[in-house]
Amino acid sequence: MAEAQKFLPGDEDYEEEFSFDPRLEQEAERIAEALVFASAQPVSEAYIAGRLPRGVDVGSVMARLKNRYAGSGVNLVQVADHWAFRTAADLSFVVNTDEQEVRKLSRAALEVLAIIAYHQPVTRAEIEDIRGVQTSKGTLDVLMEAGWVRFRGRRRTPGRPVTFGTTRDFLDHFGLEEIRDLPGIEELKGAGLLSGRVPSHLNIPVPIGDDEFAENEDPITQMDLEELGLLTPKPEEDD
């Protein structure tokens, strides 16, 4: 009688046959579910991973949870590298009330937001060049107060202008998993947001990710924010 094949730790066959513990995986799902449910804000995958049993793949856990909630009234959604529970899109009318404050943006603010979303990282001068008109500081302030736009970095050009980009709250509000999920030309046409007679050479740029920097862009630092008057300089420590 042939001897049963033995697997050693570290072998792929060993990992496949012995590492999967249904009870451990179920407990991991319960922990992840509780962490996301208890938080008012999207929870980072790194935070969840740090609280799961050792050896559990957080990506697989979240994928299974997402599938479990897919047909429910509440969905588990991914926002960049964060996770949150949200009301199913087709049931949003049930929970919306007239008491909720509706945030309305001016046409100028919507234009600036769209330019930042599609062209980020982008400077104020570049925004004005695309729009063809000057952009008031107030318009950018409104978008930043809404939590949808942030300072990304500084361009390696004379004057080192600040670059703008969107935030995780922007993705969350508009139901996007990542910035590359922004609609393309055909989708915008289908939604009635673009005329069918757009120029044939019109291209919609694909913005780079939140964690990526352009070749001519430096990350913004504490010193940069102080220089721009956005933070109070830290007091010097006594020797």
Secondary structure, DSSP 8 states (H G I E B T S, - for coil): --------TTSHHHHHHHS--HHHHHHHHHHHHHHHHH-SS-EEHHHHHTTS-TT--HHHHHHHHHHHHTTSSEEEEEETTEEEEEE-GGGHHHH--TTS------HHHHHHHHHHHHH-SEEHHHHHHHHTS---HHHHHHHHHTTSEEEEEEESSTT--EEEEE-HHHHHHTT-SSGGGS--HHHHHHTTSS-TT--TT--------TT---TTEEE--HHHHHHTTSS--------
